[in-house]
């Protein structure tokens, strides 16, 4: 537990420094490395099965990196692209080509007895990891029209990414401590035998309180104290409480989804890159599920 707390604080501090100080060109490098590591861990779960599932892990990772790069430049304000090279269309093109080539690549594999698993597993990694991860990039860049390649994130991006991370990960911490101390009623023992309803409720409350704290600390009052501005994003305290509840619950769902995958291949952790915490996928599983919902909410109600 002690090691888990120490390394968790270290990873959190590194994330905060990156959010506030890294220029966007360096942030792209971080996101590409992160995408490669997460997809490598994900595909390694398929190889850990008995017998291993055949997948095109290198090709799937390459497609994930291409998708992340295209989304980055599509989100970058003022990036010069002619109408024929609209990067939003290139994103769709990358997704289409990934699906098409994975299927065609299956043709010469004479001795593969699980072609459907190869296709499904490869594409699952692309959509579950790379595609969902692009929404963290969208949160960081889509709401600040003045940022450039050399500038760090703007006020909207800083708040949204930090709000997502703090709310969801503090919910994980709250669920761990409350579950260990008071947990009696199992949540879904077939999927994750240690998670409890008490831990879930405790995590939701801690996550909501943490998100509210970030909102009050970072926001600039917009007339009334319960409405605050973050660049081009305007949120009131009811938005924050609702999002705090929603993101913490979705974070728990994301955690359970990864647990379901790991249980299917009989693996405890997705990796060992972070002592006490397991793999990077064990850290990002809850964020991957929550980030798209935060993005769509802000797009619909806060711009």
C-alpha positions in Angstrom: 0.0 0.0 0.0 2.8 2.4 0.9 4.6 1.8 -2.4 1.3 2.3 -4.2 0.7 5.7 -2.6 4.3 6.9 -3.2 4.3 6.0 -6.9 0.8 7.2 -7.4 1.7 10.6 -6.0 4.8 10.7 -8.2 2.8 9.9 -11.4 0.2 12.5 -10.4 2.9 15.2 -9.9 4.4 14.3 -13.3 1.0 14.6 -15.0 0.3 18.0 -13.4 3.7 19.4 -14.4 3.1 18.2 -18.0 -0.3 19.7 -18.1 0.9 23.2 -17.0 4.3 23.5 -18.6 4.9 21.3 -21.6 4.6 23.0 -25.0 2.2 21.3 -27.3 4.9 19.8 -29.6 6.3 18.0 -26.5 2.8 17.0 -25.4 2.4 15.3 -28.8 5.5 13.3 -28.1 4.2 12.3 -24.7 0.9 11.2 -26.2 2.5 9.2 -28.9 4.8 7.4 -26.4 1.8 6.8 -24.1 -0.3 5.4 -26.9 2.5 3.0 -27.9 3.0 1.8 -24.3 -0.8 1.4 -23.6 -1.4 -0.5 -26.9 1.6 -2.7 -26.3 0.3 -3.6 -22.8 -3.2 -4.2 -24.2 -2.0 -6.5 -27.0 0.3 -8.3 -24.5 -2.9 -9.4 -22.7 -4.0 -11.3 -25.8 -0.6 -13.0 -25.9 -0.9 -14.0 -22.3 -4.0 -16.1 -22.9 -3.6 -19.9 -23.0 -3.4 -20.5 -25.9 -2.3 -17.0 -27.1 -4.7 -15.1 -29.4 -3.1 -14.3 -32.7 -3.2 -10.5 -33.4 -1.4 -8.0 -35.5 0.0 -6.0 -32.6 2.6 -4.0 -34.5 0.2 -3.0 -37.2 -2.5 -2.1 -34.6 0.0 0.1 -32.7 1.1 1.8 -35.8 -2.6 2.6 -36.7 -3.1 3.9 -33.1 -0.1 6.3 -33.5 -1.3 7.5 -36.8 -4.8 8.2 -35.4 -3.3 10.1 -32.4 -1.1 12.3 -34.7 -4.0 13.2 -37.1 -6.3 14.1 -34.2 -3.5 16.3 -32.6 -3.1 18.4 -35.8 -6.8 18.5 -36.4 -7.3 20.0 -32.9 -4.4 22.5 -33.2 -5.9 25.9 -33.9 -4.7 27.6 -37.1 -3.0 24.6 -38.5 -2.8 25.3 -42.3 -4.7 22.6 -44.1 -6.2 23.0 -47.6 -9.8 21.9 -48.0 -8.7 18.7 -49.8 -6.6 17.7 -46.8 -9.1 18.3 -44.1 -7.6 16.4 -41.1 -11.0 15.4 -39.8 -11.4 13.4 -43.0 -7.9 12.0 -42.5 -9.0 10.7 -39.1 -11.8 8.8 -40.8 -9.4 7.6 -43.4 -7.0 6.2 -40.8 -9.9 4.4 -39.2 -11.2 3.0 -42.5 -7.7 1.9 -43.6 -7.1 0.2 -40.3 -10.2 -1.9 -40.6 -9.6 -2.7 -44.3 -5.9 -3.6 -44.0 -6.4 -5.8 -40.9 -9.0 -7.8 -42.8 -6.9 -8.1 -46.0 -3.8 -8.9 -44.0 -5.6 -12.0 -42.8 -5.7 -13.5 -46.4 -2.1 -14.9 -46.5 -2.3 -16.5 -43.0 -2.8 -20.1 -44.1 -2.3 -21.6 -40.7 -4.3 -19.2 -38.5 -7.2 -21.1 -37.1 -8.7 -18.0 -35.4 -9.0 -15.3 -38.1 -12.0 -13.6 -36.5 -10.1 -13.3 -33.2 -7.1 -11.8 -35.1 -9.3 -9.2 -36.7 -11.4 -8.4 -33.6 -8.5 -8.3 -31.2 -6.4 -6.0 -33.4 -9.2 -3.5 -34.0 -10.3 -3.8 -30.3 -6.9 -2.4 -29.3 -7.2 0.5 -31.8 -10.7 1.6 -30.6 -10.4 0.7 -26.9 -7.0 2.3 -26.3 -6.1 4.8 -29.1 -9.5 6.1 -30.1 -10.7 6.6 -26.5 -7.3 8.2 -25.6 -7.8 10.8 -28.3 -10.5 12.3 -26.2 -8.0 13.4 -23.6 -6.2 15.2 -26.4 -9.4 16.8 -27.6 -10.2 18.0 -24.0 -6.7 19.5 -23.9 -6.8 21.3 -27.2 -10.3 21.8 -28.5 -11.4 24.7 -26.3 -8.5 27.2 -26.5 -8.3 28.8 -29.9 -5.1 30.8 -29.1 -2.7 27.9 -28.3 0.3 27.2 -30.7 2.8 24.4 -31.0 5.2 26.2 -28.8 2.7 27.2 -26.1 1.5 25.0 -23.2 -2.2 24.2 -22.8 -4.6 27.1 -22.5 -6.9 27.6 -19.5 -9.7 25.5 -20.8 -7.5 22.5 -21.6 -5.6 22.7 -18.4 -8.8 22.7 -16.3 -10.6 20.0 -18.2 -7.7 17.5 -18.2 -6.8 18.2 -14.6 -10.5 18.0 -13.6 -10.8 14.6 -15.4 -7.6 13.2 -13.8 -8.2 14.5 -10.3 -11.9 13.5 -10.2 -11.5 10.0 -11.5 -8.2 9.1 -9.8 -9.1 10.5 -6.4 -12.3 8.5 -6.8 -10.1 5.4 -7.2 -8.1 6.4 -4.1 -11.3 7.0 -2.1 -12.8 3.6 -3.3 -9.6 1.8 -2.2 -9.5 3.3 1.3 -13.2 3.2 2.0 -13.5 -0.3 0.5 -10.6 -1.7 2.6 -12.0 -0.1 5.8 -15.8 -0.6 5.4 -16.3 -2.8 2.4 -18.6 -5.8 3.0 -21.0 -6.0 0.0 -19.3 -7.2 -3.2 -19.9 -5.1 -6.3 -19.3 -7.7 -9.1 -17.3 -10.5 -7.5 -17.2 -12.5 -10.8 -15.3 -9.6 -12.4 -13.4 -8.0 -9.5 -13.7 -9.8 -6.2 -12.2 -7.0 -4.1 -14.5 -4.2 -5.2 -17.4 -3.3 -2.9 -20.5 -1.1 -3.0 -19.2 0.7 0.0 -15.9 1.4 -1.9 -17.9 2.7 -4.9 -20.0 5.1 -2.8 -16.9 6.3 -1.0 -15.1 6.8 -4.2 -17.9 8.8 -5.8 -18.0 11.2 -2.8 -14.2 11.7 -2.7 -14.1 12.2 -6.5 -16.9 14.7 -6.4 -15.3 16.7 -3.6 -11.9 16.6 -5.3 -13.4 17.8 -8.6 -15.3 20.6 -6.8 -12.0 21.7 -5.2 -10.2 21.9 -8.6 -13.2 23.9 -9.9 -13.2 26.5 -7.1 -9.4 26.7 -7.1 -8.8 27.2 -10.8 -11.9 28.9 -12.0 -12.4 32.6 -12.6 -15.7 33.9 -11.2 -18.1 35.0 -14.0 -20.4 37.3 -12.0 -22.0 34.9 -9.6 -19.6 32.7 -7.5 -21.3 29.5 -8.7 -20.4 30.2 -12.3 -16.8 30.0 -13.4 -14.9 30.6 -16.6 -11.9 28.5 -17.9 -10.9 30.1 -21.2 -13.8 29.3 -23.6 -15.4 26.9 -21.2 -18.1 28.1 -18.7 -19.4 25.8 -16.0 -21.6 26.3 -13.0 -21.4 24.4 -9.7 -24.3 22.1 -10.7 -22.4 21.1 -13.8 -19.4 20.2 -11.7 -21.4 18.1 -9.2 -23.2 16.3 -11.9 -20.0 15.7 -13.8 -18.2 14.6 -10.6 -20.9 12.0 -10.1 -21.0 10.8 -13.7 -17.2 10.6 -14.2 -16.6 8.7 -11.0 -19.2 6.1 -11.9 -17.9 5.8 -15.4 -14.4 5.6 -14.1 -15.5 2.6 -12.0 -17.1 1.1 -15.1 -13.9 1.5 -17.0 -12.0 -0.2 -14.2 -14.4 -3.1 -14.3 -14.1 -3.4 -18.1 -10.3 -3.8 -17.9 -10.8 -6.3 -15.0 -13.1 -8.3 -17.2 -10.5 -8.4 -19.9 -7.7 -9.4 -17.5 -9.8 -12.1 -15.9 -10.6 -13.5 -19.4 -6.8 -14.1 -19.9 -6.1 -14.9 -16.3 -3.7 -11.9 -15.7 -3.6 -9.8 -12.5 -2.0 -6.6 -13.9 -1.6 -5.3 -17.4 2.1 -4.7 -16.8 4.7 -3.9 -14.2 5.9 -0.5 -15.4 4.7 1.3 -12.2 5.6 -0.4 -9.0 2.6 -0.9 -6.7 0.2 0.2 -9.4 0.8 -2.4 -12.2 0.8 -1.3 -15.8 -0.1 1.9 -17.5 -3.4 0.4 -18.6 -4.3 -0.2 -15.0 -3.9 3.5 -14.4 -5.6 4.8 -17.5 -8.5 2.3 -17.7 -10.9 4.5 -15.8 -9.8 7.7 -17.6 -10.4 6.1 -21.0 -14.0 5.5 -20.2 -14.7 8.9 -18.6 -12.8 11.3 -21.0 -15.3 11.0 -24.0 -18.2 11.7 -21.8 -16.6 14.8 -20.3 -15.7 16.0 -23.8 -19.2 15.5 -25.2 -20.8 17.2 -22.2 -18.6 20.3 -22.5 -19.2 20.4 -26.2 -23.0 20.3 -25.7 -23.4 22.5 -22.6 -20.4 24.5 -21.7 -19.1 26.3 -24.8 
